[in-house]
């Protein structure tokens, strides 16, 4: 099925699956992120039931999932590490205190009181990458608060962690 879709879409088409994924990444994380995060050798898997894009793999490893609920990307730890290394200007970073990072690495949620810095473009329900104060990726998850709220609040969950670095390499 995927070979057939590759032939149908072709490289010259305006709406290839990889272009769609790259455009989503640009919208979600900032201009130019899609080309950096998803090189030409990524493979796209489609949902068997809907035929829509579901998973994006690089060298046989899943690096992102296109969420069917909102059409946005959920990143894996390797994708987050690649993004943090290559694109420090992306709009998706939440930095936590160094002493809290070991708990977040294990999959613990990030509380507002532990947030040192959050990119100003972050809104509630955005996909975020959690960094320690040294700039190392510790987790990926979904913001429960906007960046303004993360800075203002002293209690409550700021980021619902999906994967800590300890759960994925």
N, C-alpha and C positions, 0 to 999 in steps of 0.2 A: 504494500500500500504506500509506504513512504517513498519508494523509488518512483512510483507512478506520480505522486504529488510533486516530486522534484522536477519531473519532466514537464508536467502541466504548468508549473509556476515559472520555470526557467530563470536564467540569470538576468535577462534583460527586462523582465516584468517589473512593474512598479510595486506590486503587492506580493512579494515573496514572503514566506513565513519568517525568514531571518530578518528581513527588513521590518516586518511588523514587530518582532521581538526587540530589535534595536530601537525602533521608534518609541516603544513602550518604556524602555530603559531611559531614553533621553527625556521623555516626559516625566518619569518618576524620579530620576536621580540627577538630571541636569544634562544640558546639551553636550554631545560628544561621548557620553558614557556608553551608549549602545555599541559603538564601533570598538571601543576599548575592551568592554566586558565580553562581547560575543564575536570572536574572530571568525573568519570564513570557514574554518574547519569544524564548527559546532554542528551538531545534529539536532533536529527537532522531532519530537515524538508527538503524535496526535492521539486524542482521546478516541477509544474504540466506539464509544456510544454517540458522541457528538461530532467527531471529525475535526474538532477544534484543536489548536495548539495547546499542549499540556506541559511537556517537559523539554528542557534544553540541556543537552549533554555536551561535554567536551572531553575527548579521549575516553569515552565510555563512562564518565562520571557525571552525575547530575549536578549542574551548577545553578539551575534556577527552575522554578515551577511557575507557570502562568496560572494564577488563581482564577477559577471559573466564577467566583462570586463578584469580583470587581474588575477582572481583566488586567490586574497588575501583577508584578513579579514578586516572588518570594525567593530570596537568595540562600544558597548554601554557604557554609563557612569558607570553603575554598574560593568561592566567588567573592565573598566579602573581603577576604584577605587580598585577592587580586585587585579589587576596587580600591581598597585602602592604600595599597602600594602604588598603583598607577594613577589614581584620580583623587588626590586629597581635597579637591575642590567640589566633589559631589555633595549633594544636599541631603545627607542621610546619616550623619554621625552624631552619636551621643557619647560623651566621655564621662566615665565614672571614676570615683576615687580609687586610688591604687589599692587601698586596704580592702575594698569591697570586690575587686575584680576576681579573686579566687572563688567566691560564691557564685558569681555570674557565669564564670567559665563552666561550672558544674550544672548550669541551667536555671539558676535562681533569677527571679524577676528583679528588675532595677527599680528602686524606690526613688522618688523625687528628691529626698534628702541627700542621696548619694550622687546626684548628677552634678558634675563640675561644669560642663558646657554642653550645649545642644545647638546644632545648626539652626539658624533663625527660620528657615523654610519648613521645618518639621511641623506637621499637623497631626492631630489624633488619628490613629489608624494607618499612618504611613509606615512603610517598611523602613527599619533603621538598622544600622550597624553600631554595635556597642564597642567602644574602645576603652582601654585603660589610659592612664595619664602618660604612659610611655608611647602611646599611639598604636599599640598592638590590638588586633581584633580579639575580643573575648566572647562575643555572642552576636546573634542576629535575632530580630524579633519585630514586634509591632508596637508602635508608640501608643500609649494609652492617653497621653496628654500632648498638648502642643508644646513647642519649645519655650514659649512664654510661661506656660503653666509649670513646666518642669523646673524653671528657675524660681518661680514665685512660691510654689507649694513646698512645704516641709514634711508632708506626709502623703502616703498613697503611692500606688504603682505608677511609674512613669513609662516603663517598657515591659511588655509581656514577652519574655524570652522564649523563642521557639527552639533554638539550638544553641547550647553553649559550646565553646571550642573543645571542651572535654568530651562532648558527645559526637563530634565529627572532626575529621582532620582536614 
